[in-house]
Amino acid sequence: MEEVKVNKQGEQAVASGHLWIFSNEVAGRPTAIPKGEPVRVLGQKGNLLGVGYINPQSLIMIRMVARHEVTIDGEFFVRRIADAMKAREGRFGGSFRAVYGESDFLPGLIVDVYEGHAVIQIQAYGMERQKDLIIAAVDQVLSPRVIVIRNDSPSRLEEGLPQYNETSKGALRARFSSRKAPLNSLLM
């Protein structure tokens, strides 16, 4: 895993709980690291601040996923989504938000459940690169009948990501391609 150092401002931001490291808080310009690549984030003296994923072309250059060493793999996503569900246990009915991005240490990822249908929104390059692992984890933890990837948010353009929608599991009653059709009217 590549290492990226942050300046004093970035180190203070992470120490105070922020999960975003802006481009002006990164020491140097790590343009050779591919977009969405996991990186070890180091403080000015080389101390480990955590792990995040990087997008050298974004204003939010690093999005932290942990404050310690961690491997970002399928089990990582299963644990995080299961932890998010446990934190909300008994607080929702048939429709609810299962994953709240940064609140669940999964920046750039939102997962909503509508009566047994999961809708995944990926808004950051690092999560987009992990899309298959995320879909598998959502399927394992939530066991939805249908999984929809709804990636038509304008914030994706700021990350350099295309907008698209797709169904990765099951089938919807009708095909959707825009925000004009309410999603709940398309679910079976």
C-alpha positions in Angstrom: 0.0 0.0 0.0 1.4 3.4 -1.0 2.0 6.0 1.8 1.0 9.6 1.7 2.1 12.3 4.2 -0.2 15.1 5.3 0.9 18.5 6.5 0.3 20.0 10.0 -3.2 21.2 9.0 -4.2 17.7 7.6 -2.8 16.0 10.7 -4.8 18.2 13.0 -7.9 17.7 11.0 -7.6 13.9 11.2 -6.7 14.0 14.9 -9.9 16.1 15.5 -12.1 13.5 13.8 -12.3 14.6 10.2 -12.4 11.8 7.6 -11.6 14.0 4.6 -8.1 15.2 3.7 -8.2 18.1 1.2 -5.6 18.5 -1.5 -4.0 21.5 0.3 -3.5 19.3 3.4 -1.3 16.7 1.5 2.4 17.1 1.5 3.5 17.0 -2.1 1.3 16.0 -5.0 1.0 12.2 -5.2 -0.2 12.2 -8.8 1.4 8.8 -9.7 -1.0 6.9 -7.3 -4.0 5.7 -9.3 -7.4 7.2 -8.4 -9.2 5.1 -5.8 -6.1 3.3 -4.5 -6.0 2.6 -0.8 -3.2 4.5 1.0 -1.6 4.6 4.4 -1.9 8.1 5.7 1.1 9.4 7.7 1.6 12.4 9.8 4.5 14.8 9.5 6.8 12.6 11.6 5.8 9.4 9.8 3.3 8.3 12.4 0.3 6.3 11.0 -2.9 8.3 11.1 -4.9 5.6 9.3 -5.9 4.2 6.0 -8.0 5.9 3.3 -8.4 5.9 -0.5 -7.0 8.6 -2.7 -8.1 10.6 -5.7 -5.3 12.9 -6.7 -7.6 14.9 -9.0 -10.2 15.6 -6.4 -10.4 18.5 -3.9 -11.1 15.8 -1.3 -7.9 14.0 -2.0 -8.1 11.3 0.7 -11.2 9.8 2.4 -10.3 7.9 5.5 -11.8 4.5 6.2 -9.9 3.6 9.4 -7.7 5.2 12.0 -5.5 2.1 12.2 -3.9 -0.4 9.7 -6.7 -2.3 7.9 -7.0 -4.3 4.7 -9.8 -3.2 2.4 -11.3 -6.5 1.2 -14.6 -8.2 1.1 -14.6 -9.0 4.8 -13.9 -5.4 5.5 -17.1 -4.4 3.8 -19.1 -7.2 5.4 -17.9 -6.1 8.9 -18.6 -2.4 8.3 -22.1 -3.0 6.9 -22.9 -5.4 9.7 -21.7 -2.9 12.2 -23.9 -0.2 10.7 -26.9 -2.4 10.9 -26.1 -3.4 14.5 -25.8 0.3 15.4 -29.4 0.9 14.0 -30.9 -2.3 15.3 -34.6 -1.9 16.2 -34.7 1.7 15.0 -36.2 1.2 11.5 -39.0 -0.6 9.7 -39.1 -2.0 6.2 -37.5 1.1 4.6 -34.4 2.7 6.0 -30.8 4.0 5.4 -28.5 1.1 6.2 -25.2 2.9 5.5 -24.5 6.6 6.0 -21.2 7.0 4.3 -18.7 8.8 6.6 -20.8 8.1 9.7 -20.1 4.4 9.2 -16.5 4.9 8.1 -17.5 4.2 4.5 -17.1 7.6 2.9 -18.7 7.9 -0.5 -21.1 5.0 0.1 -24.8 5.1 0.8 -27.0 2.1 1.1 -30.8 2.4 1.4 -33.3 -0.4 1.8 -36.8 -0.2 0.5 -39.0 -3.1 1.5 -36.4 -5.8 0.8 -34.7 -3.9 -2.1 -31.2 -2.4 -1.6 -30.2 0.7 -3.4 -26.4 1.4 -3.5 -25.1 4.9 -4.2 -21.4 5.3 -4.8 -20.1 8.8 -4.7 -16.3 8.5 -4.5 -13.7 6.9 -6.7 -12.3 4.6 -3.9 -15.7 3.0 -3.4 -16.3 2.7 -7.1 -13.2 0.6 -7.4 -14.6 -1.7 -4.7 -18.1 -1.9 -6.2 -18.1 -5.7 -6.6 -17.0 -6.3 -3.0 -19.6 -3.8 -1.8 -22.4 -5.5 -3.8 -21.4 -8.9 -2.4 -21.3 -7.5 1.2 -24.7 -5.9 0.8 -26.1 -9.1 -0.5 -24.5 -11.1 2.3 -25.5 -8.8 5.2 -28.9 -7.5 4.0 -30.1 -10.4 1.8 -32.2 -8.2 -0.5 -34.4 -9.5 -3.3 -33.1 -6.8 -5.6 -29.9 -4.7 -5.6 -29.9 -1.5 -7.6 -26.8 0.6 -8.2 -28.1 4.2 -8.6 -25.0 6.2 -9.5 -26.6 9.3 -11.0 -25.5 11.8 -8.4 -23.8 15.0 -9.7 -21.1 14.6 -7.0 -19.8 11.7 -9.1 -18.8 14.1 -11.8 -16.6 16.0 -9.3 -14.8 12.7 -8.6 -14.3 12.0 -12.3 -16.8 9.2 -12.3 -19.5 8.6 -14.9 -23.2 8.6 -14.0 -25.1 5.4 -14.5 -27.8 3.1 -13.1 -27.9 -0.7 -13.1 -29.5 -3.6 -11.4 -27.0 -6.1 -10.1 -29.4 -8.6 -8.6 -33.1 -9.4 -9.3 -35.3 -7.3 -11.5 -37.4 -4.2 -11.2 -40.9 -3.9 -12.6 -39.7 -1.2 -15.0 -36.4 0.0 -16.3 -35.3 3.3 -14.7 -33.0 5.8 -16.3 -33.7 9.2 -14.6 -34.9 10.8 -11.5 -38.3 11.4 -13.1 -39.6 7.9 -12.0 -39.8 7.5 -8.2 -37.7 4.6 -7.3 -40.4 3.1 -5.0 -42.7 2.9 -8.0 -40.3 0.6 -9.8 -39.6 -1.9 -7.0 -41.4 -5.2 -7.0 
